[in-house]
Amino acid sequence: MSARERLADIAAADARRVAQEAGRDTHGARVAAGLSLAAAARRAGMSPSQLGRIERGELQRPTVDQIGRAARSLGLRLSFRLYPSGVHVRDHGQLVVVGRFSRLLGPGLQLPREVGLPIPGDLRAWDGRITGGDRPASIECIVRLGDLQAQARAIELKARDDPAAGVVILVIARSAHNRAILATHREALRQQFPLDGAAVARHLRAGRIPPDSGIIMV
């Protein structure tokens, strides 16, 4: 199964789960209000059979409008929120930065791209993993720093969940914005990423995996 097909399956499962949860909430509110299915359906502007299928999670691809009308008819208000899934969305800029970083690798080191976590259904992946040394090193590329500490925490969780991660190298695109952010937060990240860029580059150019995790700008 391709990554695109796997993503589509997971998204479809998310949609089914949301519809089923809405159905259960709608059914519970209707029963608590003492309304018959027919009465609630009239208020929602739909047939009793349609509302019943929504309540049971049986309606194929219910629309937001249908769920919203069913909810409002019972004194509920529909609200959707989107949350980070852990999926790392890569763009052209990241690929360019990874390409620049790969030129630092010395003899014997390779950099396979897009290395997924060994957890079924988990879409998270490293931007690459350096192999050919005495230990693995996973890399994570950031084109534009935002909340660096939050980004570092996400990397920490990924490393925790991947027993094959090895040391982690945070590869940051060289820019004035990123230099300013890193200068502010570098020491706060020292325990997680002890090595600075010069040390990371020195080991890689010599064909060695750095002995510890680090941060490098390229």
Biotite code that builds the C-alpha atoms (Angstrom):
import biotite.structure as struc

atoms = struc.array([
    struc.Atom([0.000, 0.000, 0.000], chain_id="A", res_id=1, res_name="MET", atom_name="CA", element="C"),
    struc.Atom([1.396, 3.406, -0.944], chain_id="A", res_id=2, res_name="SER", atom_name="CA", element="C"),
    struc.Atom([1.771, 6.216, 1.584], chain_id="A", res_id=3, res_name="ALA", atom_name="CA", element="C"),
    struc.Atom([-1.023, 8.107, -0.195], chain_id="A", res_id=4, res_name="ARG", atom_name="CA", element="C"),
    struc.Atom([-3.407, 5.129, 0.064], chain_id="A", res_id=5, res_name="GLU", atom_name="CA", element="C"),
    struc.Atom([-2.502, 4.609, 3.698], chain_id="A", res_id=6, res_name="ARG", atom_name="CA", element="C"),
    struc.Atom([-3.151, 8.287, 4.440], chain_id="A", res_id=7, res_name="LEU", atom_name="CA", element="C"),
    struc.Atom([-6.530, 8.109, 2.658], chain_id="A", res_id=8, res_name="ALA", atom_name="CA", element="C"),
    struc.Atom([-7.532, 5.066, 4.734], chain_id="A", res_id=9, res_name="ASP", atom_name="CA", element="C"),
    struc.Atom([-6.590, 6.781, 7.987], chain_id="A", res_id=10, res_name="ILE", atom_name="CA", element="C"),
    struc.Atom([-8.440, 9.952, 6.988], chain_id="A", res_id=11, res_name="ALA", atom_name="CA", element="C"),
    struc.Atom([-11.556, 7.927, 6.134], chain_id="A", res_id=12, res_name="ALA", atom_name="CA", element="C"),
    struc.Atom([-11.353, 6.208, 9.525], chain_id="A", res_id=13, res_name="ALA", atom_name="CA", element="C"),
    struc.Atom([-11.096, 9.633, 11.211], chain_id="A", res_id=14, res_name="ASP", atom_name="CA", element="C"),
    struc.Atom([-14.244, 10.772, 9.396], chain_id="A", res_id=15, res_name="ALA", atom_name="CA", element="C"),
    struc.Atom([-16.159, 7.621, 10.402], chain_id="A", res_id=16, res_name="ARG", atom_name="CA", element="C"),
    struc.Atom([-15.114, 8.038, 14.020], chain_id="A", res_id=17, res_name="ARG", atom_name="CA", element="C"),
    struc.Atom([-16.254, 11.682, 14.126], chain_id="A", res_id=18, res_name="VAL", atom_name="CA", element="C"),
    struc.Atom([-19.617, 10.760, 12.530], chain_id="A", res_id=19, res_name="ALA", atom_name="CA", element="C"),
    struc.Atom([-20.145, 7.893, 14.984], chain_id="A", res_id=20, res_name="GLN", atom_name="CA", element="C"),
    struc.Atom([-19.320, 10.099, 17.976], chain_id="A", res_id=21, res_name="GLU", atom_name="CA", element="C"),
    struc.Atom([-21.748, 12.754, 16.705], chain_id="A", res_id=22, res_name="ALA", atom_name="CA", element="C"),
    struc.Atom([-24.400, 10.079, 16.264], chain_id="A", res_id=23, res_name="GLY", atom_name="CA", element="C"),
    struc.Atom([-24.002, 8.818, 19.804], chain_id="A", res_id=24, res_name="ARG", atom_name="CA", element="C"),
    struc.Atom([-24.193, 12.352, 21.188], chain_id="A", res_id=25, res_name="ASP", atom_name="CA", element="C"),
    struc.Atom([-27.291, 13.092, 19.090], chain_id="A", res_id=26, res_name="THR", atom_name="CA", element="C"),
    struc.Atom([-29.028, 9.894, 20.207], chain_id="A", res_id=27, res_name="HIS", atom_name="CA", element="C"),
    struc.Atom([-28.217, 10.573, 23.854], chain_id="A", res_id=28, res_name="GLY", atom_name="CA", element="C"),
    struc.Atom([-29.549, 14.137, 23.666], chain_id="A", res_id=29, res_name="ALA", atom_name="CA", element="C"),
    struc.Atom([-32.763, 13.022, 21.953], chain_id="A", res_id=30, res_name="ARG", atom_name="CA", element="C"),
    struc.Atom([-33.457, 10.335, 24.549], chain_id="A", res_id=31, res_name="VAL", atom_name="CA", element="C"),
    struc.Atom([-32.652, 12.736, 27.410], chain_id="A", res_id=32, res_name="ALA", atom_name="CA", element="C"),
    struc.Atom([-35.068, 15.299, 25.921], chain_id="A", res_id=33, res_name="ALA", atom_name="CA", element="C"),
    struc.Atom([-37.836, 12.707, 25.606], chain_id="A", res_id=34, res_name="GLY", atom_name="CA", element="C"),
    struc.Atom([-38.250, 13.356, 21.874], chain_id="A", res_id=35, res_name="LEU", atom_name="CA", element="C"),
    struc.Atom([-39.324, 10.701, 19.425], chain_id="A", res_id=36, res_name="SER", atom_name="CA", element="C"),
    struc.Atom([-37.223, 10.091, 16.359], chain_id="A", res_id=37, res_name="LEU", atom_name="CA", element="C"),
    struc.Atom([-39.995, 11.543, 14.179], chain_id="A", res_id=38, res_name="ALA", atom_name="CA", element="C"),
    struc.Atom([-40.279, 14.722, 16.248], chain_id="A", res_id=39, res_name="ALA", atom_name="CA", element="C"),
    struc.Atom([-36.522, 15.319, 16.260], chain_id="A", res_id=40, res_name="ALA", atom_name="CA", element="C"),
    struc.Atom([-36.337, 14.636, 12.534], chain_id="A", res_id=41, res_name="ALA", atom_name="CA", element="C"),
    struc.Atom([-39.050, 17.229, 11.829], chain_id="A", res_id=42, res_name="ARG", atom_name="CA", element="C"),
    struc.Atom([-37.100, 19.825, 13.774], chain_id="A", res_id=43, res_name="ARG", atom_name="CA", element="C"),
    struc.Atom([-33.916, 18.911, 11.879], chain_id="A", res_id=44, res_name="ALA", atom_name="CA", element="C"),
    struc.Atom([-35.629, 19.018, 8.486], chain_id="A", res_id=45, res_name="GLY", atom_name="CA", element="C"),
    struc.Atom([-34.854, 15.435, 7.567], chain_id="A", res_id=46, res_name="MET", atom_name="CA", element="C"),
    struc.Atom([-36.616, 12.082, 7.506], chain_id="A", res_id=47, res_name="SER", atom_name="CA", element="C"),
    struc.Atom([-36.745, 9.891, 10.627], chain_id="A", res_id=48, res_name="PRO", atom_name="CA", element="C"),
    struc.Atom([-34.851, 7.152, 8.789], chain_id="A", res_id=49, res_name="SER", atom_name="CA", element="C"),
    struc.Atom([-32.052, 9.587, 7.901], chain_id="A", res_id=50, res_name="GLN", atom_name="CA", element="C"),
    struc.Atom([-31.762, 10.852, 11.462], chain_id="A", res_id=51, res_name="LEU", atom_name="CA", element="C"),
    struc.Atom([-31.819, 7.282, 12.727], chain_id="A", res_id=52, res_name="GLY", atom_name="CA", element="C"),
    struc.Atom([-28.914, 6.362, 10.473], chain_id="A", res_id=53, res_name="ARG", atom_name="CA", element="C"),
    struc.Atom([-26.980, 9.381, 11.736], chain_id="A", res_id=54, res_name="ILE", atom_name="CA", element="C"),
    struc.Atom([-27.598, 8.332, 15.344], chain_id="A", res_id=55, res_name="GLU", atom_name="CA", element="C"),
    struc.Atom([-26.446, 4.781, 14.624], chain_id="A", res_id=56, res_name="ARG", atom_name="CA", element="C"),
    struc.Atom([-23.461, 5.877, 12.571], chain_id="A", res_id=57, res_name="GLY", atom_name="CA", element="C"),
    struc.Atom([-24.876, 4.101, 9.532], chain_id="A", res_id=58, res_name="GLU", atom_name="CA", element="C"),
    struc.Atom([-25.252, 7.041, 7.144], chain_id="A", res_id=59, res_name="LEU", atom_name="CA", element="C"),
    struc.Atom([-22.620, 6.836, 4.448], chain_id="A", res_id=60, res_name="GLN", atom_name="CA", element="C"),
    struc.Atom([-20.618, 10.070, 4.329], chain_id="A", res_id=61, res_name="ARG", atom_name="CA", element="C"),
    struc.Atom([-22.928, 12.318, 6.368], chain_id="A", res_id=62, res_name="PRO", atom_name="CA", element="C"),
    struc.Atom([-22.378, 15.968, 5.548], chain_id="A", res_id=63, res_name="THR", atom_name="CA", element="C"),
    struc.Atom([-21.430, 18.637, 8.059], chain_id="A", res_id=64, res_name="VAL", atom_name="CA", element="C"),
    struc.Atom([-24.790, 20.259, 7.317], chain_id="A", res_id=65, res_name="ASP", atom_name="CA", element="C"),
    struc.Atom([-26.705, 17.082, 8.193], chain_id="A", res_id=66, res_name="GLN", atom_name="CA", element="C"),
    struc.Atom([-24.851, 16.538, 11.440], chain_id="A", res_id=67, res_name="ILE", atom_name="CA", element="C"),
    struc.Atom([-25.196, 20.226, 12.301], chain_id="A", res_id=68, res_name="GLY", atom_name="CA", element="C"),
    struc.Atom([-28.962, 20.239, 11.761], chain_id="A", res_id=69, res_name="ARG", atom_name="CA", element="C"),
    struc.Atom([-29.387, 17.044, 13.778], chain_id="A", res_id=70, res_name="ALA", atom_name="CA", element="C"),
    struc.Atom([-27.372, 18.558, 16.611], chain_id="A", res_id=71, res_name="ALA", atom_name="CA", element="C"),
    struc.Atom([-29.173, 21.926, 16.641], chain_id="A", res_id=72, res_name="ARG", atom_name="CA", element="C"),
    struc.Atom([-32.569, 20.242, 16.668], chain_id="A", res_id=73, res_name="SER", atom_name="CA", element="C"),
    struc.Atom([-31.598, 18.779, 20.053], chain_id="A", res_id=74, res_name="LEU", atom_name="CA", element="C"),
    struc.Atom([-29.974, 21.827, 21.597], chain_id="A", res_id=75, res_name="GLY", atom_name="CA", element="C"),
    struc.Atom([-26.447, 20.857, 20.640], chain_id="A", res_id=76, res_name="LEU", atom_name="CA", element="C"),
    struc.Atom([-23.971, 22.935, 18.652], chain_id="A", res_id=77, res_name="ARG", atom_name="CA", element="C"),
    struc.Atom([-21.644, 21.323, 16.136], chain_id="A", res_id=78, res_name="LEU", atom_name="CA", element="C"),
    struc.Atom([-17.963, 22.183, 16.533], chain_id="A", res_id=79, res_name="SER", atom_name="CA", element="C"),
    struc.Atom([-14.959, 20.680, 14.760], chain_id="A", res_id=80, res_name="PHE", atom_name="CA", element="C"),
    struc.Atom([-11.323, 21.081, 15.772], chain_id="A", res_id=81, res_name="ARG", atom_name="CA", element="C"),
    struc.Atom([-8.243, 19.972, 13.893], chain_id="A", res_id=82, res_name="LEU", atom_name="CA", element="C"),
    struc.Atom([-5.239, 18.677, 15.829], chain_id="A", res_id=83, res_name="TYR", atom_name="CA", element="C"),
    struc.Atom([-1.643, 17.885, 14.840], chain_id="A", res_id=84, res_name="PRO", atom_name="CA", element="C"),
    struc.Atom([-1.392, 14.213, 13.928], chain_id="A", res_id=85, res_name="SER", atom_name="CA", element="C"),
    struc.Atom([2.383, 13.900, 14.114], chain_id="A", res_id=86, res_name="GLY", atom_name="CA", element="C"),
    struc.Atom([2.647, 13.638, 10.387], chain_id="A", res_id=87, res_name="VAL", atom_name="CA", element="C"),
    struc.Atom([5.631, 15.588, 9.124], chain_id="A", res_id=88, res_name="HIS", atom_name="CA", element="C"),
    struc.Atom([4.612, 17.335, 5.904], chain_id="A", res_id=89, res_name="VAL", atom_name="CA", element="C"),
    struc.Atom([7.648, 17.921, 3.704], chain_id="A", res_id=90, res_name="ARG", atom_name="CA", element="C"),
    struc.Atom([8.040, 20.618, 1.101], chain_id="A", res_id=91, res_name="ASP", atom_name="CA", element="C"),
    struc.Atom([10.590, 21.565, -1.527], chain_id="A", res_id=92, res_name="HIS", atom_name="CA", element="C"),
    struc.Atom([12.538, 23.698, 0.947], chain_id="A", res_id=93, res_name="GLY", atom_name="CA", element="C"),
    struc.Atom([13.101, 20.758, 3.269], chain_id="A", res_id=94, res_name="GLN", atom_name="CA", element="C"),
    struc.Atom([14.307, 18.588, 0.418], chain_id="A", res_id=95, res_name="LEU", atom_name="CA", element="C"),
    struc.Atom([16.807, 21.280, -0.569], chain_id="A", res_id=96, res_name="VAL", atom_name="CA", element="C"),
    struc.Atom([18.146, 21.532, 2.994], chain_id="A", res_id=97, res_name="VAL", atom_name="CA", element="C"),
    struc.Atom([18.451, 17.746, 3.291], chain_id="A", res_id=98, res_name="VAL", atom_name="CA", element="C"),
    struc.Atom([20.335, 17.759, -0.013], chain_id="A", res_id=99, res_name="GLY", atom_name="CA", element="C"),
    struc.Atom([22.809, 20.362, 1.299], chain_id="A", res_id=100, res_name="ARG", atom_name="CA", element="C"),
    struc.Atom([23.260, 18.389, 4.492], chain_id="A", res_id=101, res_name="PHE", atom_name="CA", element="C"),
    struc.Atom([23.944, 15.161, 2.580], chain_id="A", res_id=102, res_name="SER", atom_name="CA", element="C"),
    struc.Atom([27.035, 16.763, 1.007], chain_id="A", res_id=103, res_name="ARG", atom_name="CA", element="C"),
    struc.Atom([28.663, 16.747, 4.441], chain_id="A", res_id=104, res_name="LEU", atom_name="CA", element="C"),
    struc.Atom([28.720, 12.955, 4.583], chain_id="A", res_id=105, res_name="LEU", atom_name="CA", element="C"),
    struc.Atom([32.171, 11.430, 4.365], chain_id="A", res_id=106, res_name="GLY", atom_name="CA", element="C"),
    struc.Atom([33.302, 8.037, 3.049], chain_id="A", res_id=107, res_name="PRO", atom_name="CA", element="C"),
    struc.Atom([31.044, 5.099, 3.835], chain_id="A", res_id=108, res_name="GLY", atom_name="CA", element="C"),
    struc.Atom([28.063, 7.090, 5.080], chain_id="A", res_id=109, res_name="LEU", atom_name="CA", element="C"),
    struc.Atom([24.698, 6.933, 3.290], chain_id="A", res_id=110, res_name="GLN", atom_name="CA", element="C"),
    struc.Atom([21.495, 8.880, 3.847], chain_id="A", res_id=111, res_name="LEU", atom_name="CA", element="C"),
    struc.Atom([18.279, 7.000, 3.028], chain_id="A", res_id=112, res_name="PRO", atom_name="CA", element="C"),
    struc.Atom([15.345, 9.441, 3.029], chain_id="A", res_id=113, res_name="ARG", atom_name="CA", element="C"),
    struc.Atom([11.893, 9.193, 4.614], chain_id="A", res_id=114, res_name="GLU", atom_name="CA", element="C"),
    struc.Atom([12.446, 6.555, 7.295], chain_id="A", res_id=115, res_name="VAL", atom_name="CA", element="C"),
    struc.Atom([9.138, 5.704, 8.971], chain_id="A", res_id=116, res_name="GLY", atom_name="CA", element="C"),
    struc.Atom([8.659, 4.761, 12.589], chain_id="A", res_id=117, res_name="LEU", atom_name="CA", element="C"),
    struc.Atom([8.229, 1.008, 13.199], chain_id="A", res_id=118, res_name="PRO", atom_name="CA", element="C"),
    struc.Atom([4.696, 1.424, 14.596], chain_id="A", res_id=119, res_name="ILE", atom_name="CA", element="C"),
    struc.Atom([1.700, 0.180, 12.573], chain_id="A", res_id=120, res_name="PRO", atom_name="CA", element="C"),
    struc.Atom([-0.518, 3.085, 11.541], chain_id="A", res_id=121, res_name="GLY", atom_name="CA", element="C"),
    struc.Atom([1.973, 5.728, 12.688], chain_id="A", res_id=122, res_name="ASP", atom_name="CA", element="C"),
    struc.Atom([2.644, 8.141, 9.811], chain_id="A", res_id=123, res_name="LEU", atom_name="CA", element="C"),
    struc.Atom([5.570, 9.887, 11.444], chain_id="A", res_id=124, res_name="ARG", atom_name="CA", element="C"),
    struc.Atom([8.903, 9.601, 9.679], chain_id="A", res_id=125, res_name="ALA", atom_name="CA", element="C"),
    struc.Atom([12.414, 10.946, 9.949], chain_id="A", res_id=126, res_name="TRP", atom_name="CA", element="C"),
    struc.Atom([13.650, 13.080, 7.084], chain_id="A", res_id=127, res_name="ASP", atom_name="CA", element="C"),
    struc.Atom([16.530, 10.668, 6.790], chain_id="A", res_id=128, res_name="GLY", atom_name="CA", element="C"),
    struc.Atom([18.765, 8.212, 8.629], chain_id="A", res_id=129, res_name="ARG", atom_name="CA", element="C"),
    struc.Atom([22.514, 8.101, 8.276], chain_id="A", res_id=130, res_name="ILE", atom_name="CA", element="C"),
    struc.Atom([23.833, 4.564, 7.933], chain_id="A", res_id=131, res_name="THR", atom_name="CA", element="C"),
    struc.Atom([27.232, 3.022, 7.325], chain_id="A", res_id=132, res_name="GLY", atom_name="CA", element="C"),
    struc.Atom([28.799, 4.042, 10.622], chain_id="A", res_id=133, res_name="GLY", atom_name="CA", element="C"),
    struc.Atom([29.083, 2.286, 13.962], chain_id="A", res_id=134, res_name="ASP", atom_name="CA", element="C"),
    struc.Atom([25.616, 3.507, 14.971], chain_id="A", res_id=135, res_name="ARG", atom_name="CA", element="C"),
    struc.Atom([22.584, 5.053, 13.232], chain_id="A", res_id=136, res_name="PRO", atom_name="CA", element="C"),
    struc.Atom([21.788, 8.741, 13.246], chain_id="A", res_id=137, res_name="ALA", atom_name="CA", element="C"),
    struc.Atom([18.336, 10.082, 12.430], chain_id="A", res_id=138, res_name="SER", atom_name="CA", element="C"),
    struc.Atom([17.939, 13.553, 10.992], chain_id="A", res_id=139, res_name="ILE", atom_name="CA", element="C"),
    struc.Atom([15.086, 16.013, 11.281], chain_id="A", res_id=140, res_name="GLU", atom_name="CA", element="C"),
    struc.Atom([15.031, 19.025, 8.974], chain_id="A", res_id=141, res_name="CYS", atom_name="CA", element="C"),
    struc.Atom([13.406, 22.372, 9.790], chain_id="A", res_id=142, res_name="ILE", atom_name="CA", element="C"),
    struc.Atom([13.264, 25.090, 7.150], chain_id="A", res_id=143, res_name="VAL", atom_name="CA", element="C"),
    struc.Atom([11.795, 27.835, 9.361], chain_id="A", res_id=144, res_name="ARG", atom_name="CA", element="C"),
    struc.Atom([11.896, 27.702, 13.118], chain_id="A", res_id=145, res_name="LEU", atom_name="CA", element="C"),
    struc.Atom([8.744, 28.538, 15.023], chain_id="A", res_id=146, res_name="GLY", atom_name="CA", element="C"),
    struc.Atom([8.389, 27.413, 18.602], chain_id="A", res_id=147, res_name="ASP", atom_name="CA", element="C"),
    struc.Atom([11.752, 25.670, 18.704], chain_id="A", res_id=148, res_name="LEU", atom_name="CA", element="C"),
    struc.Atom([11.171, 24.111, 22.088], chain_id="A", res_id=149, res_name="GLN", atom_name="CA", element="C"),
    struc.Atom([7.848, 22.635, 20.924], chain_id="A", res_id=150, res_name="ALA", atom_name="CA", element="C"),
    struc.Atom([9.521, 21.324, 17.783], chain_id="A", res_id=151, res_name="GLN", atom_name="CA", element="C"),
    struc.Atom([12.277, 19.798, 19.906], chain_id="A", res_id=152, res_name="ALA", atom_name="CA", element="C"),
    struc.Atom([9.714, 18.094, 22.146], chain_id="A", res_id=153, res_name="ARG", atom_name="CA", element="C"),
    struc.Atom([8.067, 16.501, 19.104], chain_id="A", res_id=154, res_name="ALA", atom_name="CA", element="C"),
    struc.Atom([11.474, 15.176, 18.014], chain_id="A", res_id=155, res_name="ILE", atom_name="CA", element="C"),
    struc.Atom([12.094, 13.842, 21.507], chain_id="A", res_id=156, res_name="GLU", atom_name="CA", element="C"),
    struc.Atom([8.824, 11.890, 21.393], chain_id="A", res_id=157, res_name="LEU", atom_name="CA", element="C"),
    struc.Atom([9.686, 10.511, 17.980], chain_id="A", res_id=158, res_name="LYS", atom_name="CA", element="C"),
    struc.Atom([13.097, 9.339, 19.220], chain_id="A", res_id=159, res_name="ALA", atom_name="CA", element="C"),
    struc.Atom([11.448, 7.779, 22.262], chain_id="A", res_id=160, res_name="ARG", atom_name="CA", element="C"),
    struc.Atom([9.064, 5.798, 20.047], chain_id="A", res_id=161, res_name="ASP", atom_name="CA", element="C"),
    struc.Atom([11.750, 4.615, 17.603], chain_id="A", res_id=162, res_name="ASP", atom_name="CA", element="C"),
    struc.Atom([14.280, 2.232, 19.156], chain_id="A", res_id=163, res_name="PRO", atom_name="CA", element="C"),
    struc.Atom([16.393, 2.419, 15.980], chain_id="A", res_id=164, res_name="ALA", atom_name="CA", element="C"),
    struc.Atom([16.658, 6.210, 15.954], chain_id="A", res_id=165, res_name="ALA", atom_name="CA", element="C"),
    struc.Atom([20.188, 6.378, 17.334], chain_id="A", res_id=166, res_name="GLY", atom_name="CA", element="C"),
    struc.Atom([21.549, 9.883, 17.834], chain_id="A", res_id=167, res_name="VAL", atom_name="CA", element="C"),
    struc.Atom([19.423, 12.673, 16.378], chain_id="A", res_id=168, res_name="VAL", atom_name="CA", element="C"),
    struc.Atom([20.748, 15.529, 14.271], chain_id="A", res_id=169, res_name="ILE", atom_name="CA", element="C"),
    struc.Atom([18.521, 18.574, 13.953], chain_id="A", res_id=170, res_name="LEU", atom_name="CA", element="C"),
    struc.Atom([19.254, 20.135, 10.561], chain_id="A", res_id=171, res_name="VAL", atom_name="CA", element="C"),
    struc.Atom([18.139, 23.760, 10.305], chain_id="A", res_id=172, res_name="ILE", atom_name="CA", element="C"),
    struc.Atom([18.126, 25.909, 7.185], chain_id="A", res_id=173, res_name="ALA", atom_name="CA", element="C"),
    struc.Atom([20.624, 28.742, 7.415], chain_id="A", res_id=174, res_name="ARG", atom_name="CA", element="C"),
    struc.Atom([18.777, 32.068, 7.544], chain_id="A", res_id=175, res_name="SER", atom_name="CA", element="C"),
    struc.Atom([18.799, 35.238, 9.619], chain_id="A", res_id=176, res_name="ALA", atom_name="CA", element="C"),
    struc.Atom([15.457, 34.295, 11.181], chain_id="A", res_id=177, res_name="HIS", atom_name="CA", element="C"),
    struc.Atom([16.624, 30.835, 12.199], chain_id="A", res_id=178, res_name="ASN", atom_name="CA", element="C"),
    struc.Atom([19.959, 32.105, 13.555], chain_id="A", res_id=179, res_name="ARG", atom_name="CA", element="C"),
    struc.Atom([18.109, 34.564, 15.794], chain_id="A", res_id=180, res_name="ALA", atom_name="CA", element="C"),
    struc.Atom([15.704, 31.913, 17.122], chain_id="A", res_id=181, res_name="ILE", atom_name="CA", element="C"),
    struc.Atom([18.487, 29.405, 17.712], chain_id="A", res_id=182, res_name="LEU", atom_name="CA", element="C"),
    struc.Atom([20.642, 31.972, 19.491], chain_id="A", res_id=183, res_name="ALA", atom_name="CA", element="C"),
    struc.Atom([17.805, 32.586, 21.935], chain_id="A", res_id=184, res_name="THR", atom_name="CA", element="C"),
    struc.Atom([17.030, 28.937, 22.656], chain_id="A", res_id=185, res_name="HIS", atom_name="CA", element="C"),
    struc.Atom([20.276, 27.057, 22.046], chain_id="A", res_id=186, res_name="ARG", atom_name="CA", element="C"),
    struc.Atom([21.298, 26.536, 25.675], chain_id="A", res_id=187, res_name="GLU", atom_name="CA", element="C"),
    struc.Atom([17.803, 25.388, 26.644], chain_id="A", res_id=188, res_name="ALA", atom_name="CA", element="C"),
    struc.Atom([18.250, 22.557, 24.132], chain_id="A", res_id=189, res_name="LEU", atom_name="CA", element="C"),
    struc.Atom([21.797, 21.661, 25.163], chain_id="A", res_id=190, res_name="ARG", atom_name="CA", element="C"),
    struc.Atom([20.843, 18.550, 27.115], chain_id="A", res_id=191, res_name="GLN", atom_name="CA", element="C"),
    struc.Atom([18.811, 17.116, 24.207], chain_id="A", res_id=192, res_name="GLN", atom_name="CA", element="C"),
    struc.Atom([21.267, 18.213, 21.489], chain_id="A", res_id=193, res_name="PHE", atom_name="CA", element="C"),
    struc.Atom([24.730, 18.546, 23.119], chain_id="A", res_id=194, res_name="PRO", atom_name="CA", element="C"),
    struc.Atom([26.806, 18.954, 19.951], chain_id="A", res_id=195, res_name="LEU", atom_name="CA", element="C"),
    struc.Atom([27.041, 22.157, 17.956], chain_id="A", res_id=196, res_name="ASP", atom_name="CA", element="C"),
    struc.Atom([27.266, 22.308, 14.186], chain_id="A", res_id=197, res_name="GLY", atom_name="CA", element="C"),
    struc.Atom([31.045, 22.389, 13.912], chain_id="A", res_id=198, res_name="ALA", atom_name="CA", element="C"),
    struc.Atom([31.429, 19.161, 15.888], chain_id="A", res_id=199, res_name="ALA", atom_name="CA", element="C"),
    struc.Atom([28.637, 17.448, 13.943], chain_id="A", res_id=200, res_name="VAL", atom_name="CA", element="C"),
    struc.Atom([30.194, 18.433, 10.602], chain_id="A", res_id=201, res_name="ALA", atom_name="CA", element="C"),
    struc.Atom([33.687, 17.338, 11.677], chain_id="A", res_id=202, res_name="ARG", atom_name="CA", element="C"),
    struc.Atom([32.526, 13.809, 12.500], chain_id="A", res_id=203, res_name="HIS", atom_name="CA", element="C"),
    struc.Atom([30.411, 13.467, 9.363], chain_id="A", res_id=204, res_name="LEU", atom_name="CA", element="C"),
    struc.Atom([33.151, 14.646, 7.000], chain_id="A", res_id=205, res_name="ARG", atom_name="CA", element="C"),
    struc.Atom([35.461, 12.062, 8.548], chain_id="A", res_id=206, res_name="ALA", atom_name="CA", element="C"),
    struc.Atom([32.898, 9.344, 7.799], chain_id="A", res_id=207, res_name="GLY", atom_name="CA", element="C"),
    struc.Atom([31.883, 8.959, 11.427], chain_id="A", res_id=208, res_name="ARG", atom_name="CA", element="C"),
    struc.Atom([28.523, 9.149, 13.170], chain_id="A", res_id=209, res_name="ILE", atom_name="CA", element="C"),
    struc.Atom([28.658, 11.884, 15.847], chain_id="A", res_id=210, res_name="PRO", atom_name="CA", element="C"),
    struc.Atom([28.886, 10.438, 19.357], chain_id="A", res_id=211, res_name="PRO", atom_name="CA", element="C"),
    struc.Atom([25.859, 12.382, 20.521], chain_id="A", res_id=212, res_name="ASP", atom_name="CA", element="C"),
    struc.Atom([22.864, 14.299, 19.184], chain_id="A", res_id=213, res_name="SER", atom_name="CA", element="C"),
    struc.Atom([23.392, 17.794, 17.866], chain_id="A", res_id=214, res_name="GLY", atom_name="CA", element="C"),
    struc.Atom([22.172, 20.792, 15.889], chain_id="A", res_id=215, res_name="ILE", atom_name="CA", element="C"),
    struc.Atom([23.643, 22.006, 12.627], chain_id="A", res_id=216, res_name="ILE", atom_name="CA", element="C"),
    struc.Atom([22.675, 24.814, 10.254], chain_id="A", res_id=217, res_name="MET", atom_name="CA", element="C"),
    struc.Atom([23.256, 24.314, 6.515], chain_id="A", res_id=218, res_name="VAL", atom_name="CA", element="C"),
])
